[in-house]
Amino acid sequence: MLELLVAALLIALNGVFALSELALVSARASRLRVLADSGRRGARTALMLAENPGKFLSTVQIGITLIGVLAGAFSGAALGADLVTILRDRNVPAWIADPLGYGIVISAITYLSVVIGELVPKQLALRHPEGIACTVAPGMLLLSRIGAPVVWILDASSRLIFGLMGLGEAPATVVTEEEIKNMVEEATSAGIIEVDERRMISGVLRLGDRAVRAVMTPRTDVDWIDLAMDDDAIRAKLIQTTHSRLPVGEGSSDNIVGILQLRELLPAYMRGETVNLRSFVRAAPVLPDRIDALEALNVLREASVPIALVHDEYGHFEGLVTPADILDAIAGAFKSDEGTAEPEAVERDDGSWLLAGWMPVDEMSDQLGINLPRTRAYETVAGLIIDKLHHLPATGEYIETLGWRFEVVDLDGRRIDKVLARRLEDSDVDG
């Protein structure tokens, strides 16, 4: 009976060590910091052990090794001898009783050690790594201090071997953007995060990778006022516009001098006064079209007028960017004063997609499951097509790339308005 209790205790201790090892290794440092800041007992100890795993792993290995030796030398031998005696008492021949008795005991101890001492604790640790790590950390720290000399020798020996192999300290674990996206995708599949929340998170992660020209309103869609216009033409323009702010230029859109806020003009017009339009023009920040959208957002946050002018490297006016453009990039397009926002992508019954030419290619890649090249000179679906064709396309022209066929089905003047995307069968990806 004593041998059975000792065997059960050793298997349980092996389970504790296996549980502790995997919990502390799997626990995320960021979550442990949150638990520590909230006052969770053991969180700071768990964080300390997780950040210095050498001593902790040496302590665990000492415990597991000792348990294995004791289980084999004491429990296995003692229980095996007892079972052999029982078999002999039942008139089982000695040449059968000896191997059978020890074989049964060793098999049973091995099975229980694997299931109770390894698999179950480790699966439990993977389900609740941070909570278990906080619970076991104080005990593991105490054991590492008790066995400090042996732990130091083992840890130093490990570092010496790594040094001889030319391997330095293990780099700090860094969570990549791709891992974040995968975690968000898994959370969406599990119902923890809503689909719309996943889209917005993806939009936020894309801001730092998008050039501001990918989110701006292009110059072809910008309403602007020319200071050279007469008063009646200016009044008509102000009445027709649906915007609260308009860029103001002199002679051409490449000579934008500032921004006009219509609400500042309204009192003077209501009183019937003659308005000196130039006196109401306010300066706006000018951004190069290659900076990323996140930098543009920081500029807009500091600007006196929440609108920025985007210029290319030659100084030509390319478009406007506003906080609403940044919000559209994150949450999707909103309804405009003219009606419902045009969808960027519509899936058809045959599995093909009708895409807007102005749709950002990174959003298209997420929607269609396409891997885009890291370095590219285009920001939109239209830009992808022009980049491959090397000329402005006509209706019906197409390209085959990235495993898809992209066909121009509608043009708005010289601008690509609609593109039909169809997956190719057994095609090579040419990037």
C-alpha positions as CSV (number, residue, x, y, z in Angstrom):
1,M,0.0,0.0,0.0
2,L,2.8,2.4,0.9
3,E,4.5,1.8,-2.5
4,L,1.3,2.6,-4.3
5,L,1.0,5.9,-2.4
6,V,4.6,6.8,-3.1
7,A,4.1,6.0,-6.8
8,A,0.9,8.1,-7.0
9,L,2.7,11.0,-5.2
10,L,5.7,10.9,-7.5
11,I,3.4,10.9,-10.6
12,A,1.4,13.8,-9.2
13,L,4.7,15.8,-8.5
14,N,5.8,15.1,-12.0
15,G,2.5,16.6,-13.2
16,V,3.0,19.7,-11.1
17,F,6.5,20.3,-12.6
18,A,5.2,19.7,-16.1
19,L,2.2,22.0,-15.5
20,S,4.5,24.7,-14.1
21,E,7.0,24.4,-16.9
22,L,4.6,24.8,-19.7
23,A,2.4,27.4,-18.0
24,L,5.4,29.7,-17.3
25,V,6.8,29.2,-20.8
26,S,3.4,29.8,-22.5
27,A,2.3,32.7,-20.4
28,R,2.4,36.0,-22.3
29,A,4.5,38.7,-20.6
30,S,2.0,41.4,-21.6
31,R,-0.8,39.6,-19.8
32,L,1.3,38.9,-16.7
33,R,2.1,42.6,-16.5
34,V,-1.6,43.4,-16.6
35,L,-2.2,40.9,-13.8
36,A,0.7,42.2,-11.8
37,D,-0.6,45.8,-12.1
38,S,-4.0,44.6,-11.0
39,G,-2.4,43.1,-7.8
40,R,-2.7,39.4,-8.7
41,R,-0.6,37.4,-6.3
42,G,2.3,35.6,-7.9
43,A,2.1,37.6,-11.2
44,R,5.3,39.5,-10.6
45,T,7.1,36.3,-9.6
46,A,5.8,34.6,-12.7
47,L,6.9,37.5,-14.8
48,M,10.4,37.4,-13.3
49,L,10.7,33.6,-13.9
50,A,9.4,34.0,-17.5
51,E,12.0,36.7,-18.3
52,N,14.8,34.6,-16.8
53,P,13.9,31.0,-17.9
54,G,17.4,29.4,-17.4
55,K,17.2,29.0,-13.7
56,F,13.6,28.1,-13.7
57,L,14.0,25.4,-16.4
58,S,17.0,23.9,-14.5
59,T,14.8,23.7,-11.4
60,V,12.0,21.9,-13.3
61,Q,14.5,19.5,-14.9
62,I,16.1,18.6,-11.6
63,G,12.6,17.8,-10.2
64,I,11.5,15.7,-13.1
65,T,14.8,13.8,-13.3
66,L,14.7,13.0,-9.5
67,I,11.1,11.9,-9.8
68,G,11.9,9.6,-12.7
69,V,14.8,8.0,-10.8
70,L,12.8,7.5,-7.7
71,A,9.8,6.2,-9.6
72,G,12.0,3.6,-11.3
73,A,14.2,2.7,-8.4
74,F,11.7,2.6,-5.6
75,S,8.2,2.3,-6.8
76,G,8.8,0.3,-9.9
77,A,11.1,-2.2,-8.1
78,A,9.0,-2.5,-5.0
79,L,5.7,-2.8,-6.8
80,G,7.2,-5.2,-9.3
81,A,8.6,-7.4,-6.6
82,D,5.2,-7.4,-4.8
83,L,3.3,-8.4,-8.0
84,V,5.9,-11.1,-8.8
85,T,5.2,-12.6,-5.3
86,I,1.5,-12.5,-5.9
87,L,1.8,-14.3,-9.2
88,R,4.1,-16.9,-7.7
89,D,1.6,-17.5,-4.9
90,R,-1.0,-18.2,-7.6
91,N,1.3,-21.0,-9.0
92,V,2.5,-18.9,-12.0
93,P,5.9,-20.3,-13.1
94,A,8.9,-18.1,-12.1
95,W,10.1,-17.7,-15.7
96,I,6.7,-16.2,-16.5
97,A,6.0,-14.4,-13.1
98,D,9.2,-12.3,-13.0
99,P,9.0,-10.6,-16.5
100,L,5.2,-10.4,-16.3
101,G,5.1,-8.8,-12.9
102,Y,7.8,-6.2,-13.6
103,G,6.4,-5.6,-17.1
104,I,2.9,-4.9,-15.8
105,V,4.2,-2.5,-13.2
106,I,6.5,-0.7,-15.5
107,S,3.8,-0.4,-18.2
108,A,1.3,0.9,-15.6
109,I,3.7,3.5,-14.1
110,T,4.8,4.6,-17.6
111,Y,1.1,5.0,-18.7
112,L,0.1,7.0,-15.7
113,S,3.3,9.1,-15.8
114,V,2.6,10.0,-19.5
115,V,-1.1,10.7,-19.0
116,I,-1.3,12.1,-15.4
117,G,2.2,13.3,-15.2
118,E,2.6,14.9,-18.6
119,L,-0.3,15.2,-21.0
120,V,-3.2,16.3,-18.8
121,P,-1.1,18.9,-16.9
122,K,0.3,20.3,-20.1
123,Q,-3.0,20.6,-21.8
124,L,-4.4,22.3,-18.7
125,A,-1.4,24.7,-18.7
126,L,-2.1,25.6,-22.3
127,R,-5.7,26.5,-21.5
128,H,-5.0,28.8,-18.6
129,P,-1.2,29.7,-18.8
130,E,-1.2,33.1,-17.1
131,G,-3.5,32.0,-14.2
132,I,-1.6,28.8,-13.5
133,A,1.7,30.6,-13.8
134,C,0.7,33.0,-11.1
135,T,-0.3,30.1,-8.9
136,V,2.9,28.0,-9.3
137,A,5.5,30.7,-9.6
138,P,6.1,31.3,-5.8
139,G,6.7,27.5,-5.3
140,M,9.0,27.3,-8.3
141,L,11.0,30.3,-7.1
142,L,11.4,28.7,-3.6
143,L,12.6,25.4,-5.1
144,S,15.1,27.3,-7.3
145,R,16.5,29.0,-4.3
146,I,16.7,25.8,-2.3
147,G,18.6,24.1,-5.1
148,A,20.5,27.2,-6.1
149,P,24.0,25.6,-6.3
150,V,22.8,22.7,-8.5
151,V,20.6,25.1,-10.5
152,W,23.6,27.4,-11.0
153,I,25.8,24.6,-12.3
154,L,23.2,23.4,-14.7
155,D,22.4,26.9,-16.0
156,A,26.1,27.8,-16.4
157,S,26.7,24.5,-18.2
158,S,23.9,25.2,-20.6
159,R,25.2,28.7,-21.3
160,L,28.7,27.3,-21.8
161,I,27.5,24.8,-24.4
162,F,25.6,27.5,-26.2
163,G,28.7,29.7,-26.2
164,L,30.8,26.9,-27.7
165,M,28.1,26.5,-30.4
166,G,28.3,30.2,-31.2
167,L,24.8,30.9,-29.9
168,G,24.2,34.0,-27.7
169,E,21.3,34.9,-25.5
170,A,17.9,34.0,-26.8
171,P,16.3,37.1,-28.4
172,A,13.3,38.6,-26.7
173,T,10.0,37.2,-28.1
174,V,8.4,39.8,-30.4
175,V,4.9,39.5,-31.6
176,T,4.8,40.3,-35.3
177,E,1.9,42.0,-37.1
178,E,1.2,38.7,-38.9
179,E,0.8,36.9,-35.6
180,I,-1.6,39.6,-34.4
181,K,-3.7,39.2,-37.6
182,N,-3.8,35.4,-37.0
183,M,-4.9,35.9,-33.4
184,V,-7.6,38.3,-34.5
185,E,-8.7,35.8,-37.2
186,E,-8.9,33.0,-34.6
187,A,-10.8,35.2,-32.2
188,T,-13.2,36.0,-34.9
189,S,-13.7,32.4,-35.8
190,A,-14.3,31.6,-32.1
191,G,-16.9,34.4,-31.8
192,I,-14.9,36.5,-29.4
193,I,-14.4,39.3,-31.9
194,E,-17.2,40.4,-34.3
195,V,-16.4,40.4,-38.0
196,D,-16.8,44.2,-38.1
197,E,-14.3,44.6,-35.2
198,R,-11.8,42.4,-37.1
199,R,-12.1,44.6,-40.2
200,M,-11.5,47.7,-38.1
201,I,-8.5,46.1,-36.4
202,S,-7.1,45.2,-39.8
203,G,-7.7,48.7,-41.0
204,V,-5.8,50.2,-38.0
205,L,-2.8,47.8,-38.6
206,R,-2.7,48.8,-42.2
207,L,-2.4,52.6,-41.5
208,G,1.3,52.4,-41.0
209,D,1.8,50.5,-44.2
210,R,-0.4,52.7,-46.4
211,A,0.9,55.8,-48.2
212,V,-1.3,58.8,-47.6
213,R,-2.1,58.9,-51.3
214,A,-3.9,55.5,-50.8
215,V,-6.4,57.1,-48.4
216,M,-6.7,60.7,-49.7
217,T,-9.5,62.1,-51.9
218,P,-7.8,62.5,-55.3
219,R,-7.7,65.9,-57.0
220,T,-10.2,64.7,-59.7
221,D,-12.8,64.4,-56.9
222,V,-11.9,67.7,-55.1
223,D,-14.1,70.7,-55.2
224,W,-12.1,73.9,-55.0
225,I,-12.6,77.6,-55.4
226,D,-10.5,79.8,-57.7
227,L,-9.9,83.3,-56.3
228,A,-9.9,84.6,-59.9
229,M,-13.7,83.8,-60.1
230,D,-16.2,86.6,-59.8
231,D,-18.4,87.0,-56.8
232,D,-21.5,85.5,-58.4
233,A,-19.6,82.4,-59.5
234,I,-18.1,82.0,-56.0
235,R,-21.6,82.3,-54.4
236,A,-22.9,79.7,-56.8
237,K,-20.0,77.3,-56.0
238,L,-20.6,77.7,-52.3
239,I,-24.3,77.0,-52.7
240,Q,-23.7,73.9,-54.8
241,T,-21.0,72.3,-52.7
242,T,-21.8,69.6,-50.1
243,H,-18.6,70.2,-48.2
244,S,-18.0,72.4,-45.1
245,R,-14.4,73.2,-46.1
246,L,-13.0,73.9,-49.6
247,P,-9.5,74.4,-50.8
248,V,-8.8,77.7,-52.5
249,G,-6.4,78.2,-55.4
250,E,-5.2,80.9,-57.7
251,G,-5.5,80.1,-61.3
252,S,-5.2,76.3,-61.1
253,S,-5.5,73.5,-58.6
254,D,-1.7,73.2,-58.5
255,N,-1.6,76.6,-56.8
256,I,-3.7,75.9,-53.7
257,V,-3.2,78.7,-51.2
258,G,-5.2,77.4,-48.3
259,I,-8.6,76.2,-47.0
260,L,-11.9,78.0,-46.7
261,Q,-14.3,77.2,-43.9
262,L,-17.8,77.9,-45.1
263,R,-19.2,78.5,-41.6
264,E,-16.9,81.5,-41.2
265,L,-18.4,83.1,-44.4
266,L,-22.0,82.4,-43.5
267,P,-22.6,85.4,-41.2
268,A,-21.2,87.9,-43.7
269,Y,-23.2,86.5,-46.5
270,M,-26.4,86.4,-44.4
271,R,-25.9,90.1,-43.7
272,G,-25.4,90.8,-47.4
273,E,-21.9,92.1,-47.0
274,T,-19.3,92.1,-49.6
275,V,-16.8,89.4,-48.7
276,N,-13.1,89.6,-49.2
277,L,-12.6,85.8,-49.7
278,R,-8.8,86.0,-49.4
279,S,-9.1,87.2,-45.8
280,F,-11.0,84.0,-44.8
281,V,-8.4,81.6,-46.3
282,R,-6.6,79.6,-43.7
283,A,-3.3,77.9,-44.1
284,A,-3.3,74.1,-44.3
285,P,-0.4,71.6,-43.9
286,V,1.2,70.2,-47.0
287,L,2.1,66.5,-47.0
288,P,4.3,64.6,-49.5
289,D,2.3,61.7,-51.1
290,R,4.8,59.1,-49.9
291,I,4.4,59.5,-46.1
292,D,2.2,56.9,-44.4
293,A,-1.3,57.5,-43.3
294,L,-0.4,57.2,-39.6
295,E,2.0,60.1,-40.0
296,A,-0.7,62.1,-41.8
297,L,-3.1,61.4,-38.9
298,N,-0.5,62.9,-36.5
299,V,-0.2,66.0,-38.7
300,L,-4.0,66.4,-38.9
301,R,-4.2,66.1,-35.1
302,E,-1.9,69.1,-34.7
303,A,-3.3,71.2,-37.6
304,S,-5.5,74.2,-36.9
305,V,-7.7,73.1,-39.8
306,P,-8.4,69.3,-39.9
307,I,-7.4,69.0,-43.6
308,A,-4.1,68.6,-45.4
309,L,-3.0,69.1,-48.9
310,V,-1.1,66.2,-50.6
311,H,1.6,67.0,-53.2
312,D,3.9,64.8,-55.2
313,E,7.6,65.1,-55.5
314,Y,7.3,67.7,-58.2
315,G,5.1,69.9,-56.1
316,H,1.8,69.1,-58.0
317,F,-1.4,69.0,-56.0
318,E,-2.6,65.4,-55.7
319,G,-5.5,65.5,-53.3
320,L,-6.8,66.1,-49.8
321,V,-6.7,64.1,-46.7
322,T,-9.0,64.6,-43.7
323,P,-9.8,62.7,-40.5
324,A,-12.8,61.3,-42.3
325,D,-10.5,59.7,-45.0
326,I,-8.5,58.0,-42.2
327,L,-11.8,56.8,-40.6
328,D,-13.0,55.5,-43.9
329,A,-9.7,53.5,-44.2
330,I,-10.4,51.9,-40.8
331,A,-14.1,51.5,-40.7
332,G,-15.1,51.6,-44.3
333,A,-16.9,54.2,-46.4
334,F,-19.9,56.1,-44.9
335,K,-23.0,57.3,-46.5
336,S,-22.5,60.6,-48.3
337,D,-24.9,63.4,-48.8
338,E,-25.7,62.0,-52.2
339,G,-26.7,58.6,-50.9
340,T,-25.3,55.3,-50.0
341,A,-21.5,54.8,-50.4
342,E,-20.5,52.7,-53.4
343,P,-19.3,49.3,-52.3
344,E,-15.6,48.6,-53.0
345,A,-16.1,44.9,-53.7
346,V,-19.2,42.8,-54.6
347,E,-19.0,39.0,-54.9
348,R,-21.0,37.6,-57.8
349,D,-22.8,34.2,-57.9
350,D,-20.1,32.6,-60.0
351,G,-17.4,33.4,-57.4
352,S,-15.9,36.4,-59.3
353,W,-15.7,39.8,-57.7
354,L,-16.7,43.2,-59.1
355,L,-14.1,45.7,-57.7
356,A,-14.0,49.5,-57.6
357,G,-10.9,50.8,-59.3
358,W,-10.1,53.0,-56.4
359,M,-10.3,50.1,-53.9
360,P,-7.0,49.9,-51.9
361,V,-5.0,46.8,-52.9
362,D,-4.3,45.8,-49.3
363,E,-8.1,45.6,-48.7
364,M,-8.5,43.6,-51.9
365,S,-5.8,41.2,-50.8
366,D,-7.6,40.6,-47.5
367,Q,-10.9,40.2,-49.3
368,L,-9.7,37.8,-52.1
369,G,-6.9,36.1,-50.1
370,I,-4.1,37.3,-52.3
371,N,-0.5,37.7,-51.2
372,L,0.8,41.0,-52.5
373,P,4.5,41.7,-53.1
374,R,6.0,43.6,-50.2
375,T,7.5,46.2,-52.5
376,R,5.0,47.7,-55.0
377,A,4.5,51.0,-56.8
378,Y,0.7,51.0,-56.7
379,E,-1.9,51.5,-54.0
380,T,-5.2,50.7,-55.7
381,V,-6.7,48.0,-57.9
382,A,-6.5,50.5,-60.8
383,G,-2.8,51.1,-60.0
384,L,-2.2,47.3,-60.1
385,I,-3.6,47.0,-63.6
386,I,-1.7,50.1,-64.9
387,D,1.5,48.8,-63.3
388,K,1.2,45.5,-65.2
389,L,0.0,46.9,-68.5
390,H,2.3,49.9,-68.6
391,H,-0.4,52.0,-70.3
392,L,-3.9,53.4,-69.6
393,P,-6.2,50.5,-70.5
394,A,-9.3,50.4,-72.6
395,T,-12.5,48.6,-71.6
396,G,-12.1,44.9,-72.0
397,E,-8.3,44.8,-71.4
398,Y,-7.1,42.5,-68.7
399,I,-4.1,41.2,-66.8
400,E,-3.4,37.8,-65.2
401,T,-1.3,38.0,-62.0
402,L,-1.3,36.8,-58.4
403,G,-3.5,33.8,-59.5
404,W,-6.3,36.1,-60.7
405,R,-7.5,37.6,-63.9
406,F,-8.4,41.3,-63.6
407,E,-10.5,42.7,-66.4
408,V,-11.4,46.4,-66.9
409,V,-15.2,46.5,-67.4
410,D,-15.9,50.2,-67.0
411,L,-14.0,53.5,-67.4
412,D,-14.9,56.9,-66.1
413,G,-13.1,59.0,-68.7
414,R,-9.5,57.9,-68.3
415,R,-10.0,56.5,-64.8
416,I,-10.6,52.8,-64.2
417,D,-14.0,52.6,-62.5
418,K,-14.9,48.9,-62.4
419,V,-12.8,45.7,-62.5
420,L,-13.9,42.1,-62.8
421,A,-11.7,39.8,-60.8
422,R,-11.8,36.0,-61.5
423,R,-9.6,33.3,-60.0
424,L,-7.5,31.5,-62.5
425,E,-7.3,27.7,-62.6
426,D,-3.8,26.2,-62.1
427,S,-2.1,29.5,-62.9
428,D,1.3,30.6,-62.0
429,V,1.7,33.6,-59.7
430,D,3.8,36.2,-61.4
431,G,3.7,38.7,-58.5
